[in-house]
Amino acid sequence: MGSASATAEFDEIAPGYDASRGGTERAAGFAAMLAPLLDPARPVLDIGVGTGIVAAELTARGHTVHGLDLSPGMLALARARLGARVAVADACRLPVRTGSVDQAMSTWLLHAGPDNRAVLAEVARVLRPGGRYLVIPAGGTRPTDDVGVLVGELEDALDPDGSRRDDPERLAPIAAAHGLVYGGTASERPTSFEVSPRAMAASLTRGLFTGAWAVGGGATRLVDETRARLLALPNPDVPRPRRGADVVLTFTRST
């Protein structure tokens, strides 16, 4: 799922990760989107399970979830929620038998550093024919408030070739090359939260969105410039309502 430096970044931010991303309330919303698309009679493989917060919400709804993640720090929290059903593993090299998985899922994984071509190839390998892969992309619908505009511009500057994009236009052709058929958007849930320019600027200090993208080298200048632009906005301590939408993308292993 990424390099050693990215793993260390997620280990470091693990204690505050859930709170920085909407906590149990948002995780419950994700689970409510995913649950109708999953068969409760069959186990679910959560690739990039993170802290296990979404998997725990699905477990509470009657699903059996097994989780894999590259960050031991994140998995320590997941293990507290899911017990022995989690393990350290790289999404680009899944320790799973070919054709053995009926259904898999990932929440906010494919933008965060792994080679999404390799991840989709591995998902296609482990899914049985007709098996499904559900993806909640981090991209979703970008907020259009003044904070969202600046952060969106930073994302584009840090990813000029679009390799971190996790929208259907990027993922569908990659998936198709490995025998995964994109089935469209199966669910959409409006989201609303608040963040001040100063709080967002602080979240960029250790990487975009507090660790989702580890930033170094020349890219540090781009982050510093965005932080300065955020702090220069009117009333930088006043939270902005940020409205967007979370979606579920569906992929099916061809027969």
Backbone as CSV, one residue per row, in Angstrom:
resi,resn,N_x,N_y,N_z,CA_x,CA_y,CA_z,C_x,C_y,C_z
1,MET,0.793,-1.194,0.000,0.000,0.000,0.000,0.834,1.257,0.000
2,GLY,2.170,1.096,0.003,2.970,2.291,-0.050,4.359,2.010,0.464
3,SER,5.163,3.037,0.525,6.542,2.912,0.955,6.635,2.859,2.463
4,ALA,7.878,2.606,2.946,8.098,2.579,4.387,7.798,3.936,5.006
5,SER,8.118,5.029,4.295,7.856,6.361,4.840,6.367,6.621,4.974
6,ALA,5.585,6.177,3.988,4.138,6.356,4.075,3.567,5.532,5.215
7,THR,4.088,4.310,5.397,3.633,3.470,6.501,3.906,4.148,7.833
8,ALA,5.120,4.706,7.988,5.462,5.408,9.221,4.553,6.605,9.443
9,GLU,4.183,7.296,8.357,3.284,8.442,8.462,1.940,8.012,9.031
10,PHE,1.382,6.914,8.523,0.091,6.446,9.016,0.211,5.893,10.428
11,ASP,1.342,5.263,10.758,1.559,4.830,12.137,1.490,6.026,13.084
12,GLU,2.105,7.130,12.662,2.175,8.317,13.521,0.801,8.933,13.742
13,ILE,-0.009,8.989,12.700,-1.293,9.683,12.822,-2.418,8.770,13.272
14,ALA,-2.145,7.478,13.468,-3.200,6.523,13.810,-4.048,6.945,15.006
15,PRO,-3.456,7.424,16.113,-4.293,7.747,17.275,-5.376,8.783,17.000
16,GLY,-5.100,9.753,16.140,-6.089,10.790,15.872,-6.780,10.666,14.532
17,TYR,-6.535,9.559,13.837,-7.012,9.423,12.460,-8.543,9.466,12.376
18,ASP,-9.218,8.682,13.205,-10.677,8.598,13.100,-11.328,9.954,13.366
19,ALA,-10.867,10.624,14.414,-11.467,11.914,14.759,-11.277,12.936,13.655
20,SER,-10.162,12.839,12.913,-9.885,13.815,11.862,-10.719,13.575,10.618
21,ARG,-11.436,12.471,10.564,-12.186,12.118,9.359,-13.651,11.792,9.623
22,GLY,-14.206,12.398,10.648,-15.640,12.266,10.868,-16.040,11.239,11.905
23,GLY,-15.083,10.479,12.431,-15.347,9.564,13.533,-16.388,8.498,13.235
24,THR,-16.995,8.011,14.317,-17.955,6.913,14.205,-19.164,7.298,13.366
25,GLU,-19.582,8.544,13.454,-20.763,8.973,12.702,-20.547,8.805,11.205
26,ARG,-19.400,9.243,10.709,-19.153,9.110,9.277,-18.943,7.646,8.901
27,ALA,-18.240,6.879,9.762,-18.036,5.460,9.490,-19.371,4.719,9.418
28,ALA,-20.304,5.074,10.295,-21.626,4.451,10.258,-22.346,4.791,8.959
29,GLY,-22.136,6.010,8.479,-22.721,6.385,7.198,-22.149,5.574,6.054
30,PHE,-20.826,5.349,6.066,-20.200,4.507,5.048,-20.763,3.090,5.112
31,ALA,-20.877,2.552,6.320,-21.393,1.189,6.473,-22.825,1.088,5.966
32,ALA,-23.606,2.127,6.200,-24.988,2.122,5.715,-25.045,2.125,4.190
33,MET,-24.050,2.749,3.549,-23.976,2.744,2.095,-23.549,1.373,1.568
34,LEU,-22.608,0.741,2.272,-22.032,-0.515,1.798,-22.915,-1.728,2.088
35,ALA,-23.550,-1.750,3.259,-24.240,-2.951,3.721,-25.260,-3.507,2.723
36,PRO,-26.093,-2.669,2.090,-27.070,-3.235,1.153,-26.435,-3.871,-0.088
37,LEU,-25.171,-3.576,-0.340,-24.484,-4.088,-1.523,-23.673,-5.348,-1.217
38,LEU,-23.662,-5.761,0.050,-22.875,-6.913,0.485,-23.789,-8.046,0.943
39,ASP,-23.355,-9.278,0.700,-24.098,-10.455,1.139,-23.661,-10.805,2.562
40,PRO,-24.562,-10.698,3.553,-24.150,-10.977,4.930,-23.796,-12.447,5.171
41,ALA,-24.151,-13.327,4.247,-23.835,-14.744,4.402,-22.404,-15.072,3.983
42,ARG,-21.730,-14.103,3.379,-20.364,-14.335,2.897,-19.411,-13.333,3.518
43,PRO,-18.181,-13.760,3.856,-17.228,-12.821,4.455,-16.823,-11.727,3.476
44,VAL,-16.375,-10.602,4.041,-15.942,-9.449,3.269,-14.453,-9.221,3.539
45,LEU,-13.681,-8.982,2.488,-12.269,-8.627,2.639,-12.151,-7.119,2.524
46,ASP,-11.736,-6.465,3.619,-11.543,-5.018,3.633,-10.069,-4.742,3.369
47,ILE,-9.763,-4.280,2.163,-8.388,-4.005,1.746,-8.055,-2.562,2.091
48,GLY,-7.088,-2.375,2.988,-6.823,-1.045,3.535,-7.773,-0.756,4.675
49,VAL,-7.903,-1.705,5.586,-8.903,-1.614,6.658,-8.625,-0.470,7.618
50,GLY,-7.359,0.011,7.667,-7.043,1.137,8.533,-7.292,0.813,9.995
51,THR,-8.018,1.689,10.669,-8.315,1.495,12.091,-9.468,0.531,12.325
52,GLY,-10.087,0.069,11.253,-11.200,-0.873,11.373,-12.521,-0.242,11.733
53,ILE,-12.603,1.080,11.671,-13.820,1.735,12.141,-15.031,1.453,11.240
54,VAL,-14.805,1.411,9.914,-15.903,1.085,9.003,-16.235,-0.402,9.092
55,ALA,-15.197,-1.236,9.154,-15.417,-2.684,9.273,-16.196,-3.011,10.537
56,ALA,-15.920,-2.308,11.638,-16.647,-2.548,12.883,-18.116,-2.195,12.738
57,GLU,-18.402,-1.120,12.011,-19.799,-0.747,11.789,-20.513,-1.790,10.925
58,LEU,-19.797,-2.353,9.953,-20.393,-3.429,9.148,-20.592,-4.686,9.987
59,THR,-19.646,-4.977,10.873,-19.779,-6.125,11.765,-21.024,-5.985,12.629
60,ALA,-21.276,-4.786,13.111,-22.464,-4.537,13.930,-23.746,-4.749,13.137
61,ARG,-23.647,-4.699,11.813,-24.807,-4.923,10.952,-24.894,-6.380,10.480
62,GLY,-24.081,-7.248,11.046,-24.191,-8.676,10.765,-23.228,-9.229,9.744
63,HIS,-22.235,-8.435,9.302,-21.264,-8.909,8.319,-19.991,-9.392,9.015
64,THR,-19.348,-10.387,8.423,-18.053,-10.855,8.897,-16.982,-10.224,8.017
65,VAL,-16.138,-9.394,8.619,-15.164,-8.623,7.856,-13.753,-9.035,8.272
66,HIS,-12.920,-9.331,7.282,-11.496,-9.578,7.482,-10.740,-8.402,6.881
67,GLY,-9.747,-7.874,7.602,-9.082,-6.667,7.145,-7.594,-6.807,6.976
68,LEU,-7.052,-6.123,5.967,-5.620,-6.077,5.694,-5.184,-4.623,5.590
69,ASP,-4.001,-4.326,6.149,-3.463,-2.975,6.053,-1.962,-3.042,6.256
70,LEU,-1.244,-2.097,5.662,0.210,-2.098,5.749,0.734,-1.424,7.013
71,SER,-0.108,-0.640,7.689,0.329,0.136,8.850,0.048,-0.609,10.154
72,PRO,1.078,-1.060,10.858,0.848,-1.707,12.152,0.167,-0.783,13.154
73,GLY,0.468,0.516,13.085,-0.160,1.449,13.998,-1.664,1.525,13.799
74,MET,-2.108,1.567,12.558,-3.537,1.566,12.268,-4.155,0.230,12.669
75,LEU,-3.444,-0.863,12.385,-3.990,-2.188,12.667,-4.120,-2.463,14.159
76,ALA,-3.302,-1.816,14.975,-3.454,-1.987,16.417,-4.848,-1.549,16.859
77,LEU,-5.347,-0.482,16.263,-6.703,-0.025,16.560,-7.743,-0.948,15.942
78,ALA,-7.468,-1.416,14.725,-8.397,-2.343,14.077,-8.509,-3.646,14.855
79,ARG,-7.388,-4.112,15.389,-7.409,-5.379,16.140,-8.274,-5.253,17.388
80,ALA,-8.268,-4.088,18.005,-9.117,-3.873,19.171,-10.595,-3.955,18.806
81,ARG,-10.904,-3.637,17.559,-12.300,-3.657,17.120,-12.704,-4.989,16.500
82,LEU,-11.770,-5.638,15.798,-12.107,-6.813,14.998,-11.422,-8.088,15.470
83,GLY,-10.552,-7.982,16.454,-9.862,-9.165,16.947,-8.872,-9.711,15.935
84,ALA,-8.811,-11.023,15.832,-7.800,-11.688,15.008,-8.120,-11.668,13.517
85,ARG,-9.177,-11.002,13.110,-9.564,-11.000,11.699,-8.817,-9.937,10.889
86,VAL,-7.701,-9.416,11.405,-6.913,-8.422,10.682,-5.465,-8.877,10.616
87,ALA,-4.747,-8.391,9.585,-3.343,-8.757,9.417,-2.624,-7.664,8.638
88,VAL,-1.313,-7.564,8.871,-0.478,-6.640,8.112,-0.247,-7.218,6.721
89,ALA,-0.533,-6.434,5.702,-0.340,-6.897,4.327,-0.344,-5.710,3.386
90,ASP,0.337,-5.877,2.258,0.428,-4.863,1.211,-0.689,-5.101,0.204
91,ALA,-1.473,-4.055,-0.090,-2.568,-4.191,-1.051,-2.077,-4.514,-2.448
92,CYS,-0.805,-4.222,-2.707,-0.239,-4.540,-4.018,0.257,-5.983,-4.106
93,ARG,0.282,-6.694,-2.977,0.716,-8.095,-2.942,-0.112,-8.815,-1.881
94,LEU,-1.365,-9.051,-2.171,-2.277,-9.604,-1.180,-1.921,-11.059,-0.851
95,PRO,-1.846,-11.398,0.434,-1.568,-12.774,0.832,-2.848,-13.618,0.837
96,VAL,-3.494,-13.669,-0.316,-4.811,-14.296,-0.446,-4.797,-15.200,-1.666
97,ARG,-5.430,-16.362,-1.542,-5.442,-17.333,-2.631,-6.245,-16.812,-3.829
98,THR,-5.759,-17.098,-5.018,-6.423,-16.689,-6.253,-7.841,-17.253,-6.325
99,GLY,-8.792,-16.387,-6.691,-10.170,-16.816,-6.899,-10.888,-17.257,-5.642
100,SER,-10.475,-16.757,-4.471,-11.044,-17.241,-3.212,-11.973,-16.255,-2.516
101,VAL,-12.141,-15.049,-3.062,-12.890,-13.990,-2.376,-14.188,-13.705,-3.125
102,ASP,-15.286,-13.696,-2.386,-16.591,-13.385,-2.977,-16.842,-11.887,-3.054
103,GLN,-16.388,-11.159,-2.043,-16.656,-9.721,-2.012,-15.550,-9.019,-1.227
104,ALA,-15.148,-7.868,-1.771,-14.086,-7.084,-1.161,-14.491,-5.615,-1.202
105,MET,-13.807,-4.822,-0.396,-14.124,-3.398,-0.311,-12.877,-2.621,0.063
106,SER,-12.868,-1.333,-0.272,-11.821,-0.409,0.167,-12.457,0.955,0.386
107,THR,-12.100,1.578,1.490,-12.556,2.933,1.793,-11.355,3.861,1.861
108,TRP,-11.315,4.848,0.979,-10.246,5.853,0.989,-8.867,5.201,0.921
109,LEU,-8.679,4.307,-0.016,-7.395,3.626,-0.165,-6.646,4.065,-1.419
110,LEU,-7.329,4.091,-2.564,-6.639,4.147,-3.845,-6.003,5.499,-4.146
111,HIS,-6.284,6.511,-3.327,-5.637,7.816,-3.502,-4.422,7.977,-2.606
112,ALA,-4.216,7.061,-1.660,-3.337,7.327,-0.523,-1.916,6.829,-0.682
113,GLY,-1.530,6.428,-1.891,-0.135,6.077,-2.078,0.143,4.773,-2.783
114,PRO,-0.762,3.777,-2.689,-0.449,2.527,-3.383,-0.556,2.702,-4.889
115,ASP,0.098,1.823,-5.627,-0.034,1.778,-7.086,-1.407,1.208,-7.393
116,ASN,-2.351,2.083,-7.787,-3.708,1.576,-7.945,-3.842,0.569,-9.081
117,ARG,-2.924,0.583,-10.034,-2.928,-0.468,-11.056,-2.617,-1.823,-10.428
118,ALA,-1.612,-1.839,-9.547,-1.254,-3.090,-8.887,-2.361,-3.557,-7.947
119,VAL,-2.999,-2.621,-7.250,-4.081,-2.993,-6.341,-5.236,-3.623,-7.117
120,LEU,-5.642,-2.994,-8.205,-6.762,-3.530,-8.981,-6.409,-4.872,-9.615
121,ALA,-5.162,-5.049,-10.019,-4.733,-6.346,-10.541,-4.836,-7.417,-9.466
122,GLU,-4.447,-7.086,-8.232,-4.528,-8.040,-7.138,-5.985,-8.339,-6.767
123,VAL,-6.817,-7.316,-6.761,-8.234,-7.538,-6.480,-8.831,-8.482,-7.516
124,ALA,-8.521,-8.251,-8.786,-9.025,-9.125,-9.845,-8.531,-10.562,-9.650
125,ARG,-7.304,-10.703,-9.190,-6.753,-12.043,-8.991,-7.473,-12.792,-7.880
126,VAL,-7.730,-12.121,-6.748,-8.278,-12.841,-5.590,-9.790,-13.021,-5.665
127,LEU,-10.480,-12.195,-6.452,-11.934,-12.352,-6.564,-12.275,-13.585,-7.393
128,ARG,-13.313,-14.265,-6.993,-13.847,-15.337,-7.836,-14.602,-14.709,-9.001
129,PRO,-14.823,-15.428,-10.106,-15.654,-14.885,-11.182,-17.028,-14.491,-10.646
130,GLY,-17.446,-13.296,-10.950,-18.705,-12.778,-10.434,-18.577,-12.078,-9.096
131,GLY,-17.395,-12.143,-8.476,-17.180,-11.464,-7.206,-17.170,-9.953,-7.377
132,ARG,-17.435,-9.234,-6.298,-17.580,-7.775,-6.372,-16.562,-7.067,-5.498
133,TYR,-16.139,-5.903,-5.977,-15.237,-5.013,-5.249,-15.920,-3.666,-5.131
134,LEU,-16.138,-3.208,-3.901,-16.795,-1.938,-3.640,-15.750,-0.928,-3.173
135,VAL,-15.784,0.254,-3.755,-14.794,1.294,-3.465,-15.507,2.575,-3.056
136,ILE,-15.176,3.087,-1.862,-15.571,4.448,-1.506,-14.358,5.328,-1.774
137,PRO,-14.392,6.126,-2.836,-13.220,6.946,-3.185,-13.109,8.150,-2.264
138,ALA,-11.879,8.571,-2.034,-11.667,9.777,-1.237,-12.111,11.010,-2.009
139,GLY,-12.002,10.931,-3.346,-12.349,12.082,-4.168,-13.793,12.495,-3.992
140,GLY,-14.707,11.568,-4.204,-16.112,11.911,-4.105,-16.411,13.174,-4.881
141,THR,-17.196,14.043,-4.288,-17.475,15.353,-4.864,-16.722,16.402,-4.056
142,ARG,-15.862,17.167,-4.698,-15.067,18.157,-3.987,-15.926,19.293,-3.445
143,PRO,-15.697,19.671,-2.192,-16.361,20.882,-1.685,-15.925,22.108,-2.493
144,THR,-16.817,23.070,-2.612,-16.546,24.254,-3.443,-16.398,25.522,-2.609
145,ASP,-16.300,25.402,-1.282,-16.054,26.569,-0.459,-14.628,27.069,-0.686
146,ASP,-14.263,28.196,-0.074,-12.955,28.776,-0.353,-11.810,27.877,0.118
147,VAL,-12.017,27.131,1.207,-10.998,26.179,1.658,-10.884,25.028,0.655
148,GLY,-12.034,24.524,0.230,-12.038,23.402,-0.712,-11.374,23.729,-2.031
149,VAL,-11.570,24.956,-2.514,-10.960,25.367,-3.780,-9.440,25.335,-3.668
150,LEU,-8.900,25.878,-2.584,-7.448,25.912,-2.423,-6.862,24.513,-2.258
151,VAL,-7.534,23.671,-1.495,-7.031,22.308,-1.303,-7.127,21.520,-2.607
152,GLY,-8.193,21.740,-3.359,-8.324,21.067,-4.653,-7.210,21.467,-5.606
153,GLU,-6.857,22.740,-5.614,-5.752,23.199,-6.459,-4.430,22.561,-6.031
154,LEU,-4.244,22.392,-4.723,-3.033,21.729,-4.230,-2.998,20.269,-4.669
155,GLU,-4.115,19.574,-4.540,-4.176,18.181,-4.989,-3.753,18.064,-6.448
156,ASP,-4.279,18.955,-7.284,-3.959,18.897,-8.708,-2.482,19.187,-8.958
157,ALA,-1.926,20.127,-8.190,-0.512,20.473,-8.373,0.405,19.335,-7.929
158,LEU,0.016,18.626,-6.865,0.832,17.521,-6.368,0.682,16.255,-7.206
159,ASP,-0.373,16.202,-7.995,-0.659,14.993,-8.780,-0.963,15.374,-10.227
160,PRO,0.009,15.966,-10.932,-0.278,16.488,-12.278,-0.644,15.421,-13.292
161,ASP,-0.178,14.187,-13.105,-0.523,13.130,-14.060,-1.756,12.337,-13.651
162,GLY,-2.363,12.709,-12.529,-3.591,12.051,-12.106,-3.421,10.652,-11.556
163,SER,-2.196,10.276,-11.183,-1.964,8.901,-10.744,-2.643,8.582,-9.417
164,ARG,-2.957,9.609,-8.633,-3.629,9.383,-7.356,-5.142,9.538,-7.450
165,ARG,-5.652,9.895,-8.574,-7.099,10.054,-8.717,-7.795,8.722,-8.499
166,ASP,-8.946,8.767,-7.838,-9.699,7.528,-7.620,-11.141,7.657,-8.106
167,ASP,-11.323,8.487,-9.142,-12.637,8.646,-9.744,-12.852,7.573,-10.810
168,PRO,-14.094,7.350,-11.249,-14.364,6.293,-12.235,-13.610,6.468,-13.542
169,GLU,-13.431,7.712,-13.976,-12.742,7.948,-15.245,-11.311,7.420,-15.209
170,ARG,-10.695,7.494,-14.036,-9.339,6.976,-13.867,-9.353,5.458,-13.639
171,LEU,-10.237,4.989,-12.763,-10.178,3.594,-12.314,-10.811,2.607,-13.293
172,ALA,-11.882,2.999,-13.976,-12.618,2.040,-14.815,-11.747,1.403,-15.894
173,PRO,-10.971,2.172,-16.668,-10.152,1.514,-17.696,-9.040,0.649,-17.111
174,ILE,-8.479,1.050,-15.978,-7.465,0.218,-15.325,-8.089,-1.093,-14.885
175,ALA,-9.256,-0.992,-14.260,-9.949,-2.192,-13.803,-10.294,-3.115,-14.975
176,ALA,-10.782,-2.534,-16.065,-11.178,-3.338,-17.222,-10.003,-4.123,-17.790
177,ALA,-8.812,-3.541,-17.734,-7.631,-4.222,-18.256,-7.305,-5.482,-17.465
178,HIS,-7.837,-5.575,-16.250,-7.579,-6.739,-15.399,-8.824,-7.604,-15.208
179,GLY,-9.861,-7.351,-15.999,-11.046,-8.197,-15.930,-12.060,-7.785,-14.895
180,LEU,-11.990,-6.533,-14.446,-12.981,-6.007,-13.515,-13.885,-5.035,-14.267
181,VAL,-15.169,-5.285,-14.247,-16.133,-4.480,-14.987,-16.725,-3.426,-14.054
182,TYR,-16.570,-2.156,-14.419,-17.136,-1.076,-13.618,-18.648,-1.045,-13.807
183,GLY,-19.371,-1.083,-12.680,-20.827,-1.134,-12.737,-21.512,0.160,-12.395
184,GLY,-20.740,1.226,-12.243,-21.338,2.518,-11.957,-21.376,2.810,-10.468
185,THR,-22.074,3.884,-10.139,-22.225,4.331,-8.757,-23.464,3.694,-8.165
186,ALA,-23.264,2.930,-7.090,-24.384,2.203,-6.503,-25.035,2.955,-5.363
187,SER,-24.355,3.943,-4.825,-24.899,4.659,-3.679,-24.260,6.039,-3.627
188,GLU,-25.012,7.003,-3.135,-24.471,8.347,-2.961,-25.065,8.939,-1.698
189,ARG,-24.215,9.577,-0.897,-24.655,10.125,0.384,-24.092,11.522,0.542
190,PRO,-24.967,12.539,0.627,-24.470,13.895,0.844,-23.722,13.990,2.169
191,THR,-22.680,14.779,2.192,-21.919,14.994,3.418,-21.813,16.489,3.684
192,SER,-21.710,16.828,4.953,-21.541,18.219,5.343,-20.711,18.259,6.619
193,PHE,-19.679,19.046,6.628,-18.863,19.211,7.823,-18.257,20.601,7.770
194,GLU,-17.612,20.997,8.846,-17.045,22.337,8.927,-15.559,22.257,9.235
195,VAL,-14.801,23.163,8.659,-13.381,23.280,8.960,-12.959,24.723,8.721
196,SER,-12.121,25.238,9.585,-11.614,26.600,9.399,-10.367,26.568,8.527
197,PRO,-10.053,27.676,7.854,-8.799,27.727,7.091,-7.577,27.422,7.953
198,ARG,-7.571,27.891,9.205,-6.418,27.644,10.066,-6.289,26.157,10.401
199,ALA,-7.410,25.507,10.660,-7.367,24.078,10.961,-6.904,23.277,9.750
200,MET,-7.364,23.662,8.562,-6.919,22.961,7.372,-5.435,23.194,7.129
201,ALA,-4.967,24.418,7.344,-3.543,24.702,7.184,-2.715,23.830,8.120
202,ALA,-3.188,23.661,9.339,-2.463,22.820,10.299,-2.431,21.368,9.841
203,SER,-3.498,20.916,9.194,-3.557,19.518,8.772,-2.604,19.221,7.624
204,LEU,-2.111,20.270,6.974,-1.187,20.073,5.864,0.273,19.980,6.314
205,THR,0.542,20.210,7.576,1.929,20.315,8.016,2.684,18.996,7.883
206,ARG,2.001,17.865,8.047,2.684,16.568,7.964,2.299,15.802,6.703
207,GLY,1.664,16.467,5.763,1.226,15.796,4.551,-0.212,16.157,4.269
208,LEU,-0.603,16.048,3.030,-1.954,16.438,2.649,-2.985,15.660,3.444
209,PHE,-3.908,16.394,4.069,-4.944,15.798,4.906,-4.352,14.935,6.011
210,THR,-3.364,15.500,6.696,-2.759,14.848,7.855,-2.351,13.423,7.548
211,GLY,-1.532,13.272,6.530,-0.911,11.976,6.320,-1.398,11.176,5.142
212,ALA,-2.481,11.597,4.503,-2.944,10.801,3.375,-1.906,10.770,2.256
213,TRP,-1.245,11.908,2.032,-0.156,11.969,1.059,1.081,12.484,1.777
214,ALA,2.066,11.655,1.927,3.330,12.142,2.479,3.993,13.047,1.441
215,VAL,4.368,14.243,1.848,4.898,15.250,0.928,6.320,15.609,1.336
216,GLY,7.227,15.599,0.374,8.603,15.973,0.654,9.241,16.594,-0.571
217,GLY,10.513,16.915,-0.468,11.244,17.468,-1.598,10.647,18.786,-2.068
218,GLY,10.623,18.967,-3.384,10.124,20.204,-3.956,8.652,20.441,-3.703
219,ALA,7.899,19.368,-3.457,6.464,19.519,-3.216,6.176,20.251,-1.913
220,THR,7.144,20.276,-1.016,6.945,20.978,0.254,6.615,22.446,0.012
221,ARG,7.226,23.027,-1.018,6.958,24.433,-1.344,5.492,24.638,-1.702
222,LEU,4.921,23.712,-2.459,3.513,23.830,-2.846,2.605,23.788,-1.622
223,VAL,2.934,22.917,-0.689,2.138,22.813,0.536,2.265,24.099,1.353
224,ASP,3.492,24.604,1.482,3.703,25.840,2.246,2.949,27.008,1.625
225,GLU,2.938,27.072,0.297,2.210,28.148,-0.378,0.715,28.045,-0.105
226,THR,0.187,26.827,-0.130,-1.241,26.644,0.133,-1.578,26.995,1.572
227,ARG,-0.711,26.630,2.504,-0.940,26.996,3.899,-1.011,28.512,4.047
228,ALA,-0.100,29.210,3.388,-0.104,30.675,3.466,-1.381,31.252,2.855
229,ARG,-1.836,30.683,1.743,-3.068,31.158,1.100,-4.287,30.899,1.987
230,LEU,-4.288,29.752,2.678,-5.394,29.454,3.592,-5.444,30.467,4.730
231,LEU,-4.284,30.765,5.296,-4.237,31.691,6.427,-4.547,33.125,6.004
232,ALA,-4.421,33.415,4.701,-4.720,34.755,4.190,-6.200,34.933,3.849
233,LEU,-6.985,33.871,3.930,-8.413,34.004,3.651,-9.086,34.858,4.724
234,PRO,-10.200,35.502,4.394,-10.917,36.286,5.416,-11.346,35.399,6.583
235,ASN,-11.232,35.911,7.804,-11.672,35.207,9.010,-11.159,33.767,9.057
236,PRO,-9.846,33.587,9.112,-9.286,32.242,9.008,-9.636,31.308,10.172
237,ASP,-10.147,31.850,11.277,-10.523,31.000,12.404,-11.998,30.605,12.378
238,VAL,-12.733,31.087,11.396,-14.164,30.783,11.309,-14.364,29.527,10.447
239,PRO,-14.993,28.482,10.994,-15.219,27.262,10.202,-16.126,27.516,9.007
240,ARG,-15.782,26.886,7.893,-16.594,26.955,6.685,-17.433,25.689,6.572
241,PRO,-18.721,25.811,6.246,-19.491,24.605,5.915,-18.966,24.036,4.599
242,ARG,-18.654,22.763,4.600,-18.112,22.129,3.401,-19.063,21.006,3.004
243,ARG,-19.636,21.109,1.832,-20.636,20.142,1.384,-20.119,19.382,0.168
244,GLY,-20.303,18.085,0.199,-19.893,17.234,-0.903,-20.771,15.996,-0.915
245,ALA,-20.232,14.917,-1.434,-20.979,13.657,-1.470,-19.999,12.494,-1.467
246,ASP,-20.342,11.459,-0.699,-19.610,10.200,-0.735,-20.365,9.237,-1.639
247,VAL,-19.636,8.419,-2.381,-20.251,7.472,-3.297,-19.604,6.096,-3.135
248,VAL,-20.275,5.077,-3.632,-19.712,3.730,-3.718,-19.607,3.357,-5.187
249,LEU,-18.405,2.991,-5.613,-18.176,2.504,-6.964,-18.180,0.976,-6.930
250,THR,-18.783,0.339,-7.915,-18.863,-1.121,-7.923,-18.086,-1.690,-9.116
251,PHE,-17.345,-2.757,-8.827,-16.598,-3.487,-9.856,-16.904,-4.979,-9.695
252,THR,-17.093,-5.663,-10.814,-17.405,-7.095,-10.782,-16.383,-7.856,-11.600
253,ARG,-15.890,-8.942,-11.032,-14.930,-9.795,-11.744,-15.628,-10.508,-12.870
254,SER,-15.141,-10.340,-14.090,-15.776,-10.969,-15.247,-15.645,-12.484,-15.140
255,THR,-16.578,-13.175,-15.753,-16.605,-14.651,-15.669,-15.800,-15.260,-16.796
